[in-house]
Amino acid sequence: MRHLADDLAAALSRQPDRPALADGQRALSRGAVLARAGDIAGALGRAGVRPDEPVLLACSNRADDVAAF
């Protein structure tokens, strides 16, 4: 089974210095989004969340929050 996250990670890893997101206050490169997503995944894993386990996210309208998706 393919996961959307795998496809997004593959797309973000190509040309990691290119802009990916901006929210008016901050801009993130593709590499920064991928790194932030890895940080979030690591934190969830350390908290006991397993791969493919559902997680509820409460996000604001900021570039940083997109990485949590």
N, C-alpha and C positions, 0 to 999 in steps of 0.2 A: 504494500500500500504506500503510495506517495503522500508526503505531507507538504502542505503549503509552506511550512517553515523551512523545509529543505530547499524548495525552489527559491524562496526569498533569500536564504543564505547564499545560494549559488550566485544569484543575480547581484547581491551586494558585494560579494568577494571579487567580482570583476570590476576593475577600475575603482579601487577603494578610496581614491582621493577625490573622486567626483562628488558633487553635492547630492544629498539624498532628500533631506528635509529642512524646512525652515519654518519658524513660527513667528517671525517678526522681531524676536529678541535674540534668537540663536539659530545658527545653521549647523547641521551635522552632515559629515561626509558619509558615504556608504560604509566605509571601514569603521567609523565611529558608531554607526547604528548597529553594525554587526557585533562590535565589541561590547556595546551596552546590552544587547540582547543576551550575549554570553554571560555577562555579569549577573543579569537578572535570573537567567536559567540556573546559574551556579548557586545563587542565594536561595532560590526555591528548592533546589536539590538538598542543600544543607539544612533546610527547614523540614525536610522529610517528604517533599512532593516528588512523586515518581514520574518518569516519562509517560506521556499520554494521559495523565491524571488531570481532570478538569480543574481550572483555577479561575476564580472570579477576579477581574481587574476593574478598579475604579480609576479612571484616567481623566485628566483635564485636557485641554486643547493645546498641548505643548509638544514640541518635536521629541523631547526625551521620552514622553509616554508612548509614542508609537513603537519604540524599541521593545516595549513589554509585550506587544502583540506577538 
